[in-house]
């Protein structure tokens, strides 16, 4: 298939000969059959770009056309059709001329022999920087596909931190690729769809781009689970006819009632996405009919006061369901979203969900950060959204400065991309948004890294609390600091945000290097002595060890051992293999779980090097296994820990055999759960029995049932071992009012 350049009437003219000539601002003619057309894009851009800007866009198109001449997509279409489609999506957001040019040129560095300097000279530094931020790092050698992908995301997100247009163009690029993914083989479709669901969908949600967010979700779902998608699509199509009468009745009733109260409003039904239905069925264990029985409507009014008047009108029309009202106008979501949400009992006893918002809120809800270009009204809500987005993008730079490699950077960023949030207050009533499950320590790091590093205690709602306590909506959080306080390795087990995790890891990597070197030297000497190896290594052995371990010096190797990045027993085994002198079977520095390496002995007092996994909290007597985690050393799990089993199936090479030491002079955390009668004095009796059983309580939580007859108590206690725990459980079962006692597993 041939592609005609729009500035030439000679389709056979070689692309490279035209590249040297000066581009002309010729009109773009109608395309011949089989030729990609740019006419529709130019028509869209003519609505808001100046003639001078259109001239630059046409020049960028011609250059991209030349670079991709002869290149076709899997579908057989000329490749230039893809940059044009990406630019059209960006034009729907009314992005500026530089962004449209970058969209047209976004693949020329990656796919063609074009340097960034060429783009700077021809189109300017801003366009070149945008294109460079979008280009992958194909020419750099990486250890694995995972590492290469992580580095690509790192580069893209950092470019996005300096210019949000990078991610808008990238999302448009991914959206068009997902729309045309059907021609790919099944395995590649699943890989791209999973990547889209894990990274691009959360980013779209975080930036408030709800239209793209929903479409990418559904497209990813259709390629990840095609049979489920098709089954749900058919069921929804069949159900639409049955729902039409109910929807029509609700619409007419609501419009009449709002009109009676002199409220001008647009009211229309809101369709759930296929993935939204599937997710609700899976997470809440609902049937298809139960999910579809909830009707959704949107009410768009002119002013904020009328949002609340409309809410009162609807509550007078239908009875509201208790606990189903949320005010996202007073406290907006982290991505700038604002609306009132309420669920009412509609006709025929069916639940009806309403979202009530103004026109400006509706624009922001649909377009998010792109509304900055779509609606330049100077509205304060828009500028506030820009500030929030800028603050989040700036946090990416903070994480980058404290992160060791690309995989770790992506791990931290993905943590912060989950949409569920909690909103808490500082003592001065400033609202702070954090991911759901965030702790008081995450709050401290969200204020400032220095505050997090020096945190010693916290007050939640004016009551002393633990740093690990999860925060809830409306909590007032006060942090107490001490200049002498420093981060602890155990903090990594309960912080939730990427910023907090990267800051703690950065501290553990860099502080007290001399102490880490001394500790690592001591640990390695002990491990060598256990194998009867002289710790005084020959220069030849040191040279081989450093070469094979990728360490620059023995001090660096010792420091890695001291902070838990390398295990002394494994390094000792490596040295043993080097000294054994068998070149045909050199020992592996990354042994597979279940290999012939001696089990590492755990005493529980190793500090940074060894951590007991918070998901299962192993105690002496449990069957255990060790996971080697970067910058966390060895994380010990129970053998029956479900999260550990899932990770072990994916990364078997990072697991080693471990065992408990014989003399353990410390207590170990363990969780227990009790079902008790809700009666006077029961908590005091349970706590007294725990104390008399020589155990210590570090945390207590309580959940009541709806009838307030039974209560579930959760304790984190400190015990010596499994024998001690078993005796404690027997004692608690004898307490009057206790119905059931069990150890809480992961």
Buried (B, 14 or more C-beta within 10 A) or exposed (E): EEBBBBBBEEEEBEBEEBBEEEBEEEEBBEBEEEBBBBEEBBEBBEEBBEEEBBEBBBBBBBBBBBBBBEBBBEEEBBBBBBBBBBBBBBBEBBBBBBBBBBBBBBBBBBBBEBEBEBBBEBBEEBBBBBBBBBBBBEEEEBEEEEBBBBBBBBBBBBBBBBBBBBBBBBBBBBBBBBEBBEEBEEEEBBBBBEBBBEBBBBBBBBBBBBBBBBBBBBBBBBBBBBEBBEBBEEBBEEBEEEBEEBBEEBBEBBBEBBEEEEBEBEBEBEEBBBBBBBBBBEEEEBEBEEBBBBBBBBBBBBEBEBBBBBBEBBBEBBEBBEEEBBBBBEBBBBBBBBBBBBBBEBEEEBBBBBBBBBEBBBBBBBBBBBBBBBBEEEBEBBEEBBEBBEEBBEBBEBBBEBBBBBBBBBBBBBBBBBBEBBBBBBEEEEEBBBBBBBBBBBBBBBBEBEBBBBBEBBBBEEEEBBBBBBBEEEBBBBBEBEEEEEBBBBBBBBBBBBBBBBBBBBBBBEEBBEEBBBBBBBBBBEBBEEEEBEEEBEEEBBEBBBEBBEBEEBBBBBBBBBBBBBBBBBBBBBBBBBBEEEEEEEBBBEBEBEEEBBBBBBBBEBBBBBBBBBBBBBBBBBEBBBBBBBBBBBBBBBEEBEEBEEBBEEEEEBBBBBBBEEEBEEBBBBBBBBBBEBEEEBBEBBBEBBEEBEBEEBEBEEEEEEEEEBBBBBBBBBBBBBEBBEBBBEBBEEBEBBEEBEBBEB
